[in-house]
Amino acid sequence: MNNKKIIFTKERNKDCENLMRPEVRRLLDLPLDEKIKKSQEIIREALKEYPKVGLGFSGGTDSLVLLHLILPLKSDIPTIFVNTQDEFPENFEFIEKIKKDWNLVDHHEVKAETKRFDEFKEKFGFKTSEFTTVCCNYHKIVPMMKAIGDFGFNAFLVGLRGVEHEERAKENFFSSRKNPDHIRVHPLLFWRKEDILEYVKKNNIECSPLYAQGYTSLGCVMCTEKNFDPDAHERAGRGVVREKIMQKLRELGYT
């Protein structure tokens, strides 16, 4: 992936779809109601199979939809928000609103002990592959993996979708992880962006105000840009470097 040119057009969706496992790819064209049933089937299987299950909640629409699907099945599911210490203020406010409005009774914010952006920037150069790997690992991945271990989760559900990235496209619904040992669960793996938007509209779900400002994929403030091109891929605002090193980031534990 490091030597492959990253494209940010909608053609990338088809490239990702072609990389999907056959059992995942065949679900892409299901109507939304059938996708909902399949996703909840995966969630029920995780809840039945694993004694302690947690959910990663970032405030983004994918994790919001996943949370909405899960709450009728387990209203007290523990939710984990990783504060990278470079979050949009709107994201904090939105997560607090969801926490209150949706009665998240077991919600937790985790973060690294100190903020080291400037240190990493000076040492590796801003937005280089080295900077992005070290910075993201320290501020996002390590706190998330520590939380999974500290809470003793056997399984951790995330709102990952296969059409977002070539590396994510290769995933299974249930995927084993190390350090700590747990199963990563992907109930939305076969959903397209259009499915997410249809679900949100159908259920009258309020989403982060950042999307109305022009963002199509949410990350840290300094590494996320607005994307006003309707023909661009949804991750166009996340930058080329991050996309090229996604395999390495995911080996470290990134979703």
N, C-alpha and C positions, 0 to 999 in steps of 0.2 A: 504493500500500500504506500510506503514512503516514496517510491519512485513513480507512482501513478499520478497523473494529472488529476487534480480535484476539480470537478465541474459543479457549478451551482445553478444549473438549469433543471427544469422538471424532468429532463431525460435521466437524471440521476435516480429518480424513483424507479424507473424500469430496470436500471442496472442493479439496484438493490433487490428488486423483486426476483430477478433472475438468479440471484445468489441464495435465495431462501431455500430451506429444506422443503422437499415436495409436500410433506404433511402440513407445512405452514402456508406455502404458496397457494395451495388449493383452496384455502379459506379466504383469500383476499377479496374475491368477488361475491362473497355472501352478502345478503341484505343486512342492514344494521341490526334488526331484531335477532337474526341468527348469530351475528357476531356477539351480541350481548349475552345470549344463551351460552355460547362456547366459552366466553371469557369468565362468566360466573361458574361454569363447570370446572374450569381450571382453578379458580379461587376456592371453590368447595373442596376440590381434591387436595389443595395445599392445606386448608384448614383441618381436613380429616387426617391427613398423613403426618403432619408435623405438629408436635406439642405446643411450640411457641412460634408464632408468626408475627412479623412486623411489616410495616409499610413505609417506604421512602416517599416523603411528600415535599416537593420543592416549591409548590405554589404555581407551577406551570400547568397548562391545561391538560396535558396527558395524565399527570399524577392526580389532578383534580377529578378527571373522569374515572380513573381507577378507584379513587377513594369513594366516589359516589356509587360505584358498582359494589364495593365491598361492605359499606356500612349496613345495608339491609341484611347481610349475612353474618356480620360480626361488628356490632355497634361500638364495641370497646377496643377495637384493634389498636395496638400501639403504633403511633406515627412518629417518624423521625425526620426532622428538618435539619440539614447541614448548613449552618451559617458560615459561609466562606469568608466573612468579614469584609466583603466587597459587594454586598447585595444592594440592589436598588431599594431605596426607602419604600417605594410603592409595594415591593414584594413583602417586606415585613408587615406593612399595614394590611395587605390582603390576606396573608396567612393568619394573622390575628383575627381578622374578621371571619374567616372560614372556621377557625378554631371555636369561636363563640357561636356563630350561626348554626354550625353543624354539630355542635356539642361534642368536640373531640376530647374525650375524658382522659386520654392517656397520650398526650402529645408532648414531644420532647425536642428541644433545640440543642444541637451539639456543635462544637467548633474546636479548632486548634487552640493550644494554650496561648500563643502569641501571634500577632499579625506580622508576616515576614515578606510582604510584597516588595518593598523597597530593597531589602537585602538581596533577594533573588534577582530582581531587576538589575541591580548593580553588578552582580556576579556573572549573570548569564546573558544579559541583554534582553530588552523587552520583547515579548512575543516570539522569541526564538523557540525552537523545539525543546531545548534544554530547560529554558525558563518555564515553559508551559507544563512540561512533565513534572518538574520539581515542585512548582507552585501549586498545581492542581492536586498533586499527590499529598502535599503537606496540608493544604487548607480544606480539601474536600474529601479525598479518598480515605486518608488515614482516620479522620474523625468518624466517618461513616462506618468503616470496618471495626473501629474500636467500639462504637455503639452496638453493632451487631453482636460482638463478643460480650460486652458488658451486660446487655439485656438478655443474653443467652438465646438469641433467635436461632431456631433450626432452619427457618425459611424467611426470606426477605422479598417482598413483592415490590416491583418497580414498574413505572409506566413506559417502559422502553417499547418502541415500534421499529420494526425491521426496515421500513422504507426511509428511515432517518439517516442511516449510514451503512456502508458496505460491511463493516465489521459486525454491526448489530443485526444485519440481515441474516447472518449465519447462525443465529442463536436458536436454542431449544426453548420450549415452554418452561422446562425445569432444567436448570444448569448448575452444576456443583461448583463451589468456590472454596478456596483455602484461606487460612490465616485471617479470621477463624473459619473453621469448616461450617458451611451452611449451603442451602440451596437457594439460588436466585430464581424467582418466579416471574414470568413475563406474560401476563394475561392479555395484553394489548398488542402482542407481537405482530399480529396479522391485520391490524387496523391501519387504514390510510388517514391522512390528514382530514379528508372530507368526512370520514366516519366520525372523527372527534368533533368536528364542527356541527355535524348533524345531531349528534348526541347532546351536545351542549344546548343547541337550539330547541330540540325536542323536550328537554327537561328544564328549560328556563334557568340554566346554571349561569351565575355571574362569574366571569373570568377576570384574571388580572388586568388592571387598566393599562398595563404596559403594552398589551397587544394593540390597543386602540391608538397608541403612540407610534406604532410602526414596527415594533419588534415581532419577529415570527418564531424565535427560539430564544429562551431566556437563560442567561448565565451570569457571570460576574460583570459588574459595571464596566471594568476596563477591557474586558475581552468580548463584549457584546455590542453589536451595532444594529441600527435600524435597517429594515429591508423593505423598501417600498415597491420593488419590482414584482408585479403579479406573476411574471413568468419564471421567477427565480425559485430555486429549491428552498424549502423552509429553513434550512440551516445556513443560509447565505450570510447571515449576520454573525456567525460564530468564528469565521476566519479560516484560512487555508491551513495554517500550522496545526491547529487542534485536530482538524480532519485527517491530516496526514499521520499523526501520531496516535490515533484512536486505538489502534491495536495495542500499543504499549500501555496506554492509560487503562484499557480494559484488563490487561494482564495484571495490573496493580490493584484492580478492584472497581474501577469506574463502571458505571452502568452502561 
